[in-house]
Amino acid sequence: MDLTGARWRKSTKSGNNGGDCVEVADNLAGVVGVRDSKDPTGPVLTFDPAAWTRFVTMAKRG
């Protein structure tokens, strides 16, 4: 999966203490990337945008 041009942003639910942070790149057509901010060159999970939207919606519901 080519994530060239991905603009990573920290999740709004990540803490500010430098600990466990998740970054999301949702600016690319057809894919959403998710990675650990402590390991920016490490593995990236990729999701179909519709699946990512469903995940976020369900997570907000608790």
mmCIF file as Biopython writes it, N, C-alpha, C and O atoms, coordinates in Angstrom:
data_model
#
loop_
_atom_site.group_PDB
_atom_site.id
_atom_site.type_symbol
_atom_site.label_atom_id
_atom_site.label_alt_id
_atom_site.label_comp_id
_atom_site.label_asym_id
_atom_site.label_entity_id
_atom_site.label_seq_id
_atom_site.pdbx_PDB_ins_code
_atom_site.Cartn_x
_atom_site.Cartn_y
_atom_site.Cartn_z
_atom_site.occupancy
_atom_site.B_iso_or_equiv
_atom_site.auth_seq_id
_atom_site.auth_asym_id
_atom_site.pdbx_PDB_model_num
ATOM 1   N N  . MET A ? 1  ? 0.853   -1.173 0.000  1.0 0.0 1  A 1 
ATOM 2   C CA . MET A ? 1  ? 0.000   0.000  0.000  1.0 0.0 1  A 1 
ATOM 3   C C  . MET A ? 1  ? 0.898   1.235  0.000  1.0 0.0 1  A 1 
ATOM 4   O O  . MET A ? 1  ? 1.772   1.375  0.855  1.0 0.0 1  A 1 
ATOM 5   N N  . ASP A ? 2  ? 0.679   2.107  -0.944 1.0 0.0 2  A 1 
ATOM 6   C CA . ASP A ? 2  ? 1.476   3.327  -1.055 1.0 0.0 2  A 1 
ATOM 7   C C  . ASP A ? 2  ? 0.831   4.445  -0.239 1.0 0.0 2  A 1 
ATOM 8   O O  . ASP A ? 2  ? -0.274  4.893  -0.546 1.0 0.0 2  A 1 
ATOM 9   N N  . LEU A ? 3  ? 1.527   4.885  0.790  1.0 0.0 3  A 1 
ATOM 10  C CA . LEU A ? 3  ? 1.020   5.966  1.638  1.0 0.0 3  A 1 
ATOM 11  C C  . LEU A ? 3  ? 1.795   7.261  1.424  1.0 0.0 3  A 1 
ATOM 12  O O  . LEU A ? 3  ? 1.809   8.137  2.289  1.0 0.0 3  A 1 
ATOM 13  N N  . THR A ? 4  ? 2.445   7.374  0.252  1.0 0.0 4  A 1 
ATOM 14  C CA . THR A ? 4  ? 3.167   8.591  -0.082 1.0 0.0 4  A 1 
ATOM 15  C C  . THR A ? 4  ? 2.196   9.768  -0.067 1.0 0.0 4  A 1 
ATOM 16  O O  . THR A ? 4  ? 1.122   9.702  -0.665 1.0 0.0 4  A 1 
ATOM 17  N N  . GLY A ? 5  ? 2.570   10.820 0.602  1.0 0.0 5  A 1 
ATOM 18  C CA . GLY A ? 5  ? 1.718   12.001 0.701  1.0 0.0 5  A 1 
ATOM 19  C C  . GLY A ? 5  ? 0.778   11.990 1.884  1.0 0.0 5  A 1 
ATOM 20  O O  . GLY A ? 5  ? 0.003   12.928 2.074  1.0 0.0 5  A 1 
ATOM 21  N N  . ALA A ? 6  ? 0.840   10.930 2.688  1.0 0.0 6  A 1 
ATOM 22  C CA . ALA A ? 6  ? -0.031  10.860 3.867  1.0 0.0 6  A 1 
ATOM 23  C C  . ALA A ? 6  ? 0.309   11.994 4.835  1.0 0.0 6  A 1 
ATOM 24  O O  . ALA A ? 6  ? 1.477   12.253 5.125  1.0 0.0 6  A 1 
ATOM 25  N N  . ARG A ? 7  ? -0.728  12.660 5.324  1.0 0.0 7  A 1 
ATOM 26  C CA . ARG A ? 7  ? -0.573  13.689 6.353  1.0 0.0 7  A 1 
ATOM 27  C C  . ARG A ? 7  ? -1.081  13.091 7.664  1.0 0.0 7  A 1 
ATOM 28  O O  . ARG A ? 7  ? -2.280  12.886 7.852  1.0 0.0 7  A 1 
ATOM 29  N N  . TRP A ? 8  ? -0.152  12.822 8.551  1.0 0.0 8  A 1 
ATOM 30  C CA . TRP A ? 8  ? -0.470  12.167 9.811  1.0 0.0 8  A 1 
ATOM 31  C C  . TRP A ? 8  ? -0.877  13.200 10.858 1.0 0.0 8  A 1 
ATOM 32  O O  . TRP A ? 8  ? -0.273  14.267 10.973 1.0 0.0 8  A 1 
ATOM 33  N N  . ARG A ? 9  ? -1.916  12.855 11.618 1.0 0.0 9  A 1 
ATOM 34  C CA . ARG A ? 9  ? -2.350  13.702 12.727 1.0 0.0 9  A 1 
ATOM 35  C C  . ARG A ? 9  ? -2.610  12.814 13.938 1.0 0.0 9  A 1 
ATOM 36  O O  . ARG A ? 9  ? -3.032  11.665 13.806 1.0 0.0 9  A 1 
ATOM 37  N N  . LYS A ? 10 ? -2.352  13.360 15.101 1.0 0.0 10 A 1 
ATOM 38  C CA . LYS A ? 10 ? -2.575  12.597 16.329 1.0 0.0 10 A 1 
ATOM 39  C C  . LYS A ? 10 ? -4.069  12.527 16.613 1.0 0.0 10 A 1 
ATOM 40  O O  . LYS A ? 10 ? -4.795  13.505 16.430 1.0 0.0 10 A 1 
ATOM 41  N N  . SER A ? 11 ? -4.512  11.376 17.055 1.0 0.0 11 A 1 
ATOM 42  C CA . SER A ? 11 ? -5.902  11.206 17.428 1.0 0.0 11 A 1 
ATOM 43  C C  . SER A ? 11 ? -6.268  12.181 18.541 1.0 0.0 11 A 1 
ATOM 44  O O  . SER A ? 11 ? -5.461  12.445 19.432 1.0 0.0 11 A 1 
ATOM 45  N N  . THR A ? 12 ? -7.470  12.706 18.488 1.0 0.0 12 A 1 
ATOM 46  C CA . THR A ? 12 ? -7.933  13.610 19.544 1.0 0.0 12 A 1 
ATOM 47  C C  . THR A ? 12 ? -8.098  12.891 20.874 1.0 0.0 12 A 1 
ATOM 48  O O  . THR A ? 12 ? -8.178  13.536 21.919 1.0 0.0 12 A 1 
ATOM 49  N N  . LYS A ? 13 ? -8.150  11.579 20.849 1.0 0.0 13 A 1 
ATOM 50  C CA . LYS A ? 13 ? -8.298  10.795 22.080 1.0 0.0 13 A 1 
ATOM 51  C C  . LYS A ? 13 ? -6.948  10.383 22.664 1.0 0.0 13 A 1 
ATOM 52  O O  . LYS A ? 13 ? -6.907  9.764  23.727 1.0 0.0 13 A 1 
ATOM 53  N N  . SER A ? 14 ? -5.850  10.710 21.997 1.0 0.0 14 A 1 
ATOM 54  C CA . SER A ? 14 ? -4.522  10.389 22.516 1.0 0.0 14 A 1 
ATOM 55  C C  . SER A ? 14 ? -4.158  11.398 23.592 1.0 0.0 14 A 1 
ATOM 56  O O  . SER A ? 14 ? -4.534  12.568 23.520 1.0 0.0 14 A 1 
ATOM 57  N N  . GLY A ? 15 ? -3.429  10.934 24.578 1.0 0.0 15 A 1 
ATOM 58  C CA . GLY A ? 15 ? -3.015  11.811 25.664 1.0 0.0 15 A 1 
ATOM 59  C C  . GLY A ? 15 ? -1.917  12.767 25.242 1.0 0.0 15 A 1 
ATOM 60  O O  . GLY A ? 15 ? -1.332  12.622 24.168 1.0 0.0 15 A 1 
ATOM 61  N N  . ASN A ? 16 ? -1.641  13.741 26.087 1.0 0.0 16 A 1 
ATOM 62  C CA . ASN A ? 16 ? -0.603  14.725 25.818 1.0 0.0 16 A 1 
ATOM 63  C C  . ASN A ? 16 ? 0.685   14.429 26.575 1.0 0.0 16 A 1 
ATOM 64  O O  . ASN A ? 16 ? 1.591   15.262 26.599 1.0 0.0 16 A 1 
ATOM 65  N N  . ASN A ? 17 ? 0.777   13.272 27.185 1.0 0.0 17 A 1 
ATOM 66  C CA . ASN A ? 17 ? 1.932   12.970 28.028 1.0 0.0 17 A 1 
ATOM 67  C C  . ASN A ? 17 ? 3.050   12.233 27.296 1.0 0.0 17 A 1 
ATOM 68  O O  . ASN A ? 17 ? 3.986   11.755 27.937 1.0 0.0 17 A 1 
ATOM 69  N N  . GLY A ? 18 ? 2.975   12.131 25.981 1.0 0.0 18 A 1 
ATOM 70  C CA . GLY A ? 18 ? 4.020   11.452 25.216 1.0 0.0 18 A 1 
ATOM 71  C C  . GLY A ? 18 ? 3.927   9.942  25.281 1.0 0.0 18 A 1 
ATOM 72  O O  . GLY A ? 18 ? 4.844   9.250  24.841 1.0 0.0 18 A 1 
ATOM 73  N N  . GLY A ? 19 ? 2.857   9.428  25.812 1.0 0.0 19 A 1 
ATOM 74  C CA . GLY A ? 19 ? 2.688   7.988  25.950 1.0 0.0 19 A 1 
ATOM 75  C C  . GLY A ? 19 ? 2.070   7.360  24.722 1.0 0.0 19 A 1 
ATOM 76  O O  . GLY A ? 19 ? 2.537   7.562  23.601 1.0 0.0 19 A 1 
ATOM 77  N N  . ASP A ? 20 ? 1.023   6.602  24.941 1.0 0.0 20 A 1 
ATOM 78  C CA . ASP A ? 20 ? 0.369   5.857  23.870 1.0 0.0 20 A 1 
ATOM 79  C C  . ASP A ? 20 ? -0.425  6.788  22.970 1.0 0.0 20 A 1 
ATOM 80  O O  . ASP A ? 20 ? -1.458  7.323  23.375 1.0 0.0 20 A 1 
ATOM 81  N N  . CYS A ? 21 ? 0.054   6.978  21.761 1.0 0.0 21 A 1 
ATOM 82  C CA . CYS A ? 21 ? -0.618  7.866  20.815 1.0 0.0 21 A 1 
ATOM 83  C C  . CYS A ? 21 ? -0.860  7.140  19.503 1.0 0.0 21 A 1 
ATOM 84  O O  . CYS A ? 21 ? -0.035  6.349  19.045 1.0 0.0 21 A 1 
ATOM 85  N N  . VAL A ? 22 ? -1.987  7.421  18.924 1.0 0.0 22 A 1 
ATOM 86  C CA . VAL A ? 22 ? -2.342  6.872  17.622 1.0 0.0 22 A 1 
ATOM 87  C C  . VAL A ? 22 ? -2.388  8.026  16.644 1.0 0.0 22 A 1 
ATOM 88  O O  . VAL A ? 22 ? -2.925  9.091  16.950 1.0 0.0 22 A 1 
ATOM 89  N N  . GLU A ? 23 ? -1.823  7.812  15.464 1.0 0.0 23 A 1 
ATOM 90  C CA . GLU A ? 23 ? -1.883  8.807  14.400 1.0 0.0 23 A 1 
ATOM 91  C C  . GLU A ? 23 ? -2.706  8.254  13.247 1.0 0.0 23 A 1 
ATOM 92  O O  . GLU A ? 23 ? -2.659  7.061  12.948 1.0 0.0 23 A 1 
ATOM 93  N N  . VAL A ? 24 ? -3.450  9.130  12.612 1.0 0.0 24 A 1 
ATOM 94  C CA . VAL A ? 24 ? -4.334  8.748  11.519 1.0 0.0 24 A 1 
ATOM 95  C C  . VAL A ? 24 ? -4.005  9.610  10.305 1.0 0.0 24 A 1 
ATOM 96  O O  . VAL A ? 24 ? -3.778  10.814 10.429 1.0 0.0 24 A 1 
ATOM 97  N N  . ALA A ? 25 ? -3.981  8.989  9.140  1.0 0.0 25 A 1 
ATOM 98  C CA . ALA A ? 25 ? -3.846  9.710  7.874  1.0 0.0 25 A 1 
ATOM 99  C C  . ALA A ? 25 ? -5.086  9.391  7.052  1.0 0.0 25 A 1 
ATOM 100 O O  . ALA A ? 25 ? -5.248  8.275  6.558  1.0 0.0 25 A 1 
ATOM 101 N N  . ASP A ? 26 ? -5.956  10.385 6.912  1.0 0.0 26 A 1 
ATOM 102 C CA . ASP A ? 26 ? -7.196  10.160 6.172  1.0 0.0 26 A 1 
ATOM 103 C C  . ASP A ? 26 ? -7.331  11.098 4.984  1.0 0.0 26 A 1 
ATOM 104 O O  . ASP A ? 26 ? -8.439  11.384 4.529  1.0 0.0 26 A 1 
ATOM 105 N N  . ASN A ? 27 ? -6.200  11.572 4.485  1.0 0.0 27 A 1 
ATOM 106 C CA . ASN A ? 27 ? -6.214  12.496 3.353  1.0 0.0 27 A 1 
ATOM 107 C C  . ASN A ? 27 ? -5.990  11.822 2.000  1.0 0.0 27 A 1 
ATOM 108 O O  . ASN A ? 27 ? -6.001  12.500 0.972  1.0 0.0 27 A 1 
ATOM 109 N N  . LEU A ? 28 ? -5.790  10.521 1.978  1.0 0.0 28 A 1 
ATOM 110 C CA . LEU A ? 28 ? -5.527  9.815  0.729  1.0 0.0 28 A 1 
ATOM 111 C C  . LEU A ? 28 ? -6.806  9.175  0.186  1.0 0.0 28 A 1 
ATOM 112 O O  . LEU A ? 28 ? -7.659  8.727  0.953  1.0 0.0 28 A 1 
ATOM 113 N N  . ALA A ? 29 ? -6.926  9.137  -1.115 1.0 0.0 29 A 1 
ATOM 114 C CA . ALA A ? 29 ? -8.098  8.528  -1.742 1.0 0.0 29 A 1 
ATOM 115 C C  . ALA A ? 29 ? -8.078  7.012  -1.549 1.0 0.0 29 A 1 
ATOM 116 O O  . ALA A ? 29 ? -7.088  6.352  -1.865 1.0 0.0 29 A 1 
ATOM 117 N N  . GLY A ? 30 ? -9.160  6.476  -1.038 1.0 0.0 30 A 1 
ATOM 118 C CA . GLY A ? 30 ? -9.328  5.030  -0.967 1.0 0.0 30 A 1 
ATOM 119 C C  . GLY A ? 30 ? -8.681  4.314  0.186  1.0 0.0 30 A 1 
ATOM 120 O O  . GLY A ? 30 ? -8.767  3.089  0.265  1.0 0.0 30 A 1 
ATOM 121 N N  . VAL A ? 31 ? -8.026  5.040  1.100  1.0 0.0 31 A 1 
ATOM 122 C CA . VAL A ? 31 ? -7.367  4.356  2.213  1.0 0.0 31 A 1 
ATOM 123 C C  . VAL A ? 31 ? -7.222  5.303  3.408  1.0 0.0 31 A 1 
ATOM 124 O O  . VAL A ? 31 ? -7.018  6.507  3.252  1.0 0.0 31 A 1 
ATOM 125 N N  . VAL A ? 32 ? -7.335  4.721  4.601  1.0 0.0 32 A 1 
ATOM 126 C CA . VAL A ? 32 ? -7.049  5.437  5.846  1.0 0.0 32 A 1 
ATOM 127 C C  . VAL A ? 32 ? -5.941  4.660  6.540  1.0 0.0 32 A 1 
ATOM 128 O O  . VAL A ? 32 ? -6.050  3.448  6.725  1.0 0.0 32 A 1 
ATOM 129 N N  . GLY A ? 33 ? -4.877  5.352  6.922  1.0 0.0 33 A 1 
ATOM 130 C CA . GLY A ? 33 ? -3.765  4.716  7.616  1.0 0.0 33 A 1 
ATOM 131 C C  . GLY A ? 33 ? -3.800  5.031  9.100  1.0 0.0 33 A 1 
ATOM 132 O O  . GLY A ? 33 ? -4.189  6.128  9.501  1.0 0.0 33 A 1 
ATOM 133 N N  . VAL A ? 34 ? -3.394  4.071  9.909  1.0 0.0 34 A 1 
ATOM 134 C CA . VAL A ? 34 ? -3.326  4.235  11.359 1.0 0.0 34 A 1 
ATOM 135 C C  . VAL A ? 34 ? -1.996  3.672  11.822 1.0 0.0 34 A 1 
ATOM 136 O O  . VAL A ? 34 ? -1.621  2.562  11.444 1.0 0.0 34 A 1 
ATOM 137 N N  . ARG A ? 35 ? -1.276  4.441  12.648 1.0 0.0 35 A 1 
ATOM 138 C CA . ARG A ? 35 ? 0.030   3.985  13.127 1.0 0.0 35 A 1 
ATOM 139 C C  . ARG A ? 35 ? 0.269   4.448  14.565 1.0 0.0 35 A 1 
ATOM 140 O O  . ARG A ? 35 ? -0.444  5.304  15.087 1.0 0.0 35 A 1 
ATOM 141 N N  . ASP A ? 36 ? 1.273   3.869  15.177 1.0 0.0 36 A 1 
ATOM 142 C CA . ASP A ? 36 ? 1.734   4.236  16.517 1.0 0.0 36 A 1 
ATOM 143 C C  . ASP A ? 36 ? 2.690   5.418  16.370 1.0 0.0 36 A 1 
ATOM 144 O O  . ASP A ? 36 ? 3.687   5.316  15.656 1.0 0.0 36 A 1 
ATOM 145 N N  . SER A ? 37 ? 2.403   6.524  17.026 1.0 0.0 37 A 1 
ATOM 146 C CA . SER A ? 37 ? 3.239   7.712  16.874 1.0 0.0 37 A 1 
ATOM 147 C C  . SER A ? 37 ? 4.654   7.513  17.392 1.0 0.0 37 A 1 
ATOM 148 O O  . SER A ? 37 ? 5.568   8.227  16.980 1.0 0.0 37 A 1 
ATOM 149 N N  . LYS A ? 38 ? 4.848   6.559  18.286 1.0 0.0 38 A 1 
ATOM 150 C CA . LYS A ? 38 ? 6.182   6.293  18.815 1.0 0.0 38 A 1 
ATOM 151 C C  . LYS A ? 38 ? 7.045   5.531  17.818 1.0 0.0 38 A 1 
ATOM 152 O O  . LYS A ? 38 ? 8.259   5.439  17.997 1.0 0.0 38 A 1 
ATOM 153 N N  . ASP A ? 39 ? 6.432   4.982  16.768 1.0 0.0 39 A 1 
ATOM 154 C CA . ASP A ? 39 ? 7.156   4.190  15.779 1.0 0.0 39 A 1 
ATOM 155 C C  . ASP A ? 39 ? 6.705   4.582  14.366 1.0 0.0 39 A 1 
ATOM 156 O O  . ASP A ? 39 ? 6.096   3.774  13.665 1.0 0.0 39 A 1 
ATOM 157 N N  . PRO A ? 40 ? 7.004   5.825  13.946 1.0 0.0 40 A 1 
ATOM 158 C CA . PRO A ? 40 ? 6.488   6.303  12.667 1.0 0.0 40 A 1 
ATOM 159 C C  . PRO A ? 40 ? 6.996   5.546  11.444 1.0 0.0 40 A 1 
ATOM 160 O O  . PRO A ? 40 ? 6.395   5.645  10.374 1.0 0.0 40 A 1 
ATOM 161 N N  . THR A ? 41 ? 8.070   4.805  11.574 1.0 0.0 41 A 1 
ATOM 162 C CA . THR A ? 41 ? 8.544   4.006  10.442 1.0 0.0 41 A 1 
ATOM 163 C C  . THR A ? 41 ? 8.115   2.548  10.560 1.0 0.0 41 A 1 
ATOM 164 O O  . THR A ? 41 ? 8.468   1.716  9.725  1.0 0.0 41 A 1 
ATOM 165 N N  . GLY A ? 42 ? 7.358   2.253  11.596 1.0 0.0 42 A 1 
ATOM 166 C CA . GLY A ? 42 ? 6.885   0.889  11.826 1.0 0.0 42 A 1 
ATOM 167 C C  . GLY A ? 42 ? 5.654   0.560  11.002 1.0 0.0 42 A 1 
ATOM 168 O O  . GLY A ? 42 ? 5.325   1.262  10.046 1.0 0.0 42 A 1 
ATOM 169 N N  . PRO A ? 43 ? 4.984   -0.504 11.378 1.0 0.0 43 A 1 
ATOM 170 C CA . PRO A ? 43 ? 3.831   -0.971 10.607 1.0 0.0 43 A 1 
ATOM 171 C C  . PRO A ? 43 ? 2.664   0.017  10.647 1.0 0.0 43 A 1 
ATOM 172 O O  . PRO A ? 43 ? 2.496   0.778  11.600 1.0 0.0 43 A 1 
ATOM 173 N N  . VAL A ? 44 ? 1.875   -0.023 9.593  1.0 0.0 44 A 1 
ATOM 174 C CA . VAL A ? 44 ? 0.687   0.818  9.467  1.0 0.0 44 A 1 
ATOM 175 C C  . VAL A ? 44 ? -0.500  -0.082 9.176  1.0 0.0 44 A 1 
ATOM 176 O O  . VAL A ? 44 ? -0.438  -0.939 8.295  1.0 0.0 44 A 1 
ATOM 177 N N  . LEU A ? 45 ? -1.570  0.112  9.910  1.0 0.0 45 A 1 
ATOM 178 C CA . LEU A ? 45 ? -2.824  -0.559 9.584  1.0 0.0 45 A 1 
ATOM 179 C C  . LEU A ? 45 ? -3.537  0.293  8.549  1.0 0.0 45 A 1 
ATOM 180 O O  . LEU A ? 45 ? -3.549  1.519  8.658  1.0 0.0 45 A 1 
ATOM 181 N N  . THR A ? 46 ? -4.129  -0.337 7.553  1.0 0.0 46 A 1 
ATOM 182 C CA . THR A ? 46 ? -4.876  0.412  6.553  1.0 0.0 46 A 1 
ATOM 183 C C  . THR A ? 46 ? -6.321  -0.079 6.518  1.0 0.0 46 A 1 
ATOM 184 O O  . THR A ? 46 ? -6.607  -1.263 6.695  1.0 0.0 46 A 1 
ATOM 185 N N  . PHE A ? 47 ? -7.210  0.869  6.286  1.0 0.0 47 A 1 
ATOM 186 C CA . PHE A ? 47 ? -8.639  0.593  6.272  1.0 0.0 47 A 1 
ATOM 187 C C  . PHE A ? 47 ? -9.273  1.221  5.056  1.0 0.0 47 A 1 
ATOM 188 O O  . PHE A ? 47 ? -8.826  2.262  4.574  1.0 0.0 47 A 1 
ATOM 189 N N  . ASP A ? 48 ? -10.305 0.591  4.569  1.0 0.0 48 A 1 
ATOM 190 C CA . ASP A ? 48 ? -11.189 1.195  3.586  1.0 0.0 48 A 1 
ATOM 191 C C  . ASP A ? 48 ? -11.872 2.376  4.288  1.0 0.0 48 A 1 
ATOM 192 O O  . ASP A ? 48 ? -12.274 2.236  5.443  1.0 0.0 48 A 1 
ATOM 193 N N  . PRO A ? 49 ? -12.016 3.528  3.633  1.0 0.0 49 A 1 
ATOM 194 C CA . PRO A ? 49 ? -12.617 4.682  4.311  1.0 0.0 49 A 1 
ATOM 195 C C  . PRO A ? 49 ? -13.995 4.411  4.912  1.0 0.0 49 A 1 
ATOM 196 O O  . PRO A ? 49 ? -14.302 4.923  5.989  1.0 0.0 49 A 1 
ATOM 197 N N  . ALA A ? 50 ? -14.826 3.625  4.247  1.0 0.0 50 A 1 
ATOM 198 C CA . ALA A ? 50 ? -16.152 3.319  4.801  1.0 0.0 50 A 1 
ATOM 199 C C  . ALA A ? 50 ? -16.038 2.485  6.075  1.0 0.0 50 A 1 
ATOM 200 O O  . ALA A ? 50 ? -16.784 2.700  7.030  1.0 0.0 50 A 1 
ATOM 201 N N  . ALA A ? 51 ? -15.109 1.537  6.089  1.0 0.0 51 A 1 
ATOM 202 C CA . ALA A ? 51 ? -14.894 0.719  7.287  1.0 0.0 51 A 1 
ATOM 203 C C  . ALA A ? 51 ? -14.364 1.585  8.431  1.0 0.0 51 A 1 
ATOM 204 O O  . ALA A ? 51 ? -14.761 1.406  9.582  1.0 0.0 51 A 1 
ATOM 205 N N  . TRP A ? 52 ? -13.470 2.522  8.115  1.0 0.0 52 A 1 
ATOM 206 C CA . TRP A ? 52 ? -12.936 3.419  9.146  1.0 0.0 52 A 1 
ATOM 207 C C  . TRP A ? 52 ? -14.053 4.292  9.738  1.0 0.0 52 A 1 
ATOM 208 O O  . TRP A ? 52 ? -14.114 4.494  10.951 1.0 0.0 52 A 1 
ATOM 209 N N  . THR A ? 53 ? -14.919 4.797  8.885  1.0 0.0 53 A 1 
ATOM 210 C CA . THR A ? 53 ? -16.042 5.610  9.359  1.0 0.0 53 A 1 
ATOM 211 C C  . THR A ? 53 ? -16.944 4.806  10.286 1.0 0.0 53 A 1 
ATOM 212 O O  . THR A ? 53 ? -17.390 5.313  11.315 1.0 0.0 53 A 1 
ATOM 213 N N  . ARG A ? 54 ? -17.214 3.559  9.926  1.0 0.0 54 A 1 
ATOM 214 C CA . ARG A ? 54 ? -18.047 2.699  10.790 1.0 0.0 54 A 1 
ATOM 215 C C  . ARG A ? 54 ? -17.340 2.453  12.125 1.0 0.0 54 A 1 
ATOM 216 O O  . ARG A ? 54 ? -17.981 2.495  13.175 1.0 0.0 54 A 1 
ATOM 217 N N  . PHE A ? 55 ? -16.040 2.198  12.101 1.0 0.0 55 A 1 
ATOM 218 C CA . PHE A ? 55 ? -15.288 1.972  13.324 1.0 0.0 55 A 1 
ATOM 219 C C  . PHE A ? 55 ? -15.351 3.188  14.248 1.0 0.0 55 A 1 
ATOM 220 O O  . PHE A ? 55 ? -15.626 3.058  15.441 1.0 0.0 55 A 1 
ATOM 221 N N  . VAL A ? 56 ? -15.092 4.375  13.684 1.0 0.0 56 A 1 
ATOM 222 C CA . VAL A ? 56 ? -15.114 5.600  14.494 1.0 0.0 56 A 1 
ATOM 223 C C  . VAL A ? 56 ? -16.509 5.845  15.064 1.0 0.0 56 A 1 
ATOM 224 O O  . VAL A ? 56 ? -16.647 6.224  16.227 1.0 0.0 56 A 1 
ATOM 225 N N  . THR A ? 57 ? -17.536 5.629  14.254 1.0 0.0 57 A 1 
ATOM 226 C CA . THR A ? 57 ? -18.908 5.820  14.729 1.0 0.0 57 A 1 
ATOM 227 C C  . THR A ? 57 ? -19.206 4.899  15.907 1.0 0.0 57 A 1 
ATOM 228 O O  . THR A ? 57 ? -19.776 5.330  16.910 1.0 0.0 57 A 1 
ATOM 229 N N  . MET A ? 58 ? -18.821 3.634  15.784 1.0 0.0 58 A 1 
ATOM 230 C CA . MET A ? 58 ? -19.074 2.670  16.867 1.0 0.0 58 A 1 
ATOM 231 C C  . MET A ? 58 ? -18.227 2.991  18.103 1.0 0.0 58 A 1 
ATOM 232 O O  . MET A ? 58 ? -18.695 2.831  19.230 1.0 0.0 58 A 1 
ATOM 233 N N  . ALA A ? 59 ? -17.005 3.434  17.904 1.0 0.0 59 A 1 
ATOM 234 C CA . ALA A ? 59 ? -16.149 3.782  19.042 1.0 0.0 59 A 1 
ATOM 235 C C  . ALA A ? 59 ? -16.726 4.963  19.817 1.0 0.0 59 A 1 
ATOM 236 O O  . ALA A ? 59 ? -16.657 4.995  21.046 1.0 0.0 59 A 1 
ATOM 237 N N  . LYS A ? 60 ? -17.287 5.919  19.109 1.0 0.0 60 A 1 
ATOM 238 C CA . LYS A ? 60 ? -17.897 7.084  19.773 1.0 0.0 60 A 1 
ATOM 239 C C  . LYS A ? 60 ? -19.101 6.686  20.601 1.0 0.0 60 A 1 
ATOM 240 O O  . LYS A ? 60 ? -19.401 7.317  21.615 1.0 0.0 60 A 1 
ATOM 241 N N  . ARG A ? 61 ? -19.793 5.634  20.171 1.0 0.0 61 A 1 
ATOM 242 C CA . ARG A ? 61 ? -20.978 5.152  20.905 1.0 0.0 61 A 1 
ATOM 243 C C  . ARG A ? 61 ? -20.584 4.420  22.186 1.0 0.0 61 A 1 
ATOM 244 O O  . ARG A ? 61 ? -21.391 4.254  23.100 1.0 0.0 61 A 1 
ATOM 245 N N  . GLY A ? 62 ? -19.324 3.989  22.228 1.0 0.0 62 A 1 
ATOM 246 C CA . GLY A ? 62 ? -18.842 3.297  23.409 1.0 0.0 62 A 1 
ATOM 247 C C  . GLY A ? 62 ? -18.964 1.840  23.272 1.0 0.0 62 A 1 
ATOM 248 O O  . GLY A ? 62 ? -18.599 1.102  24.186 1.0 0.0 62 A 1 
#
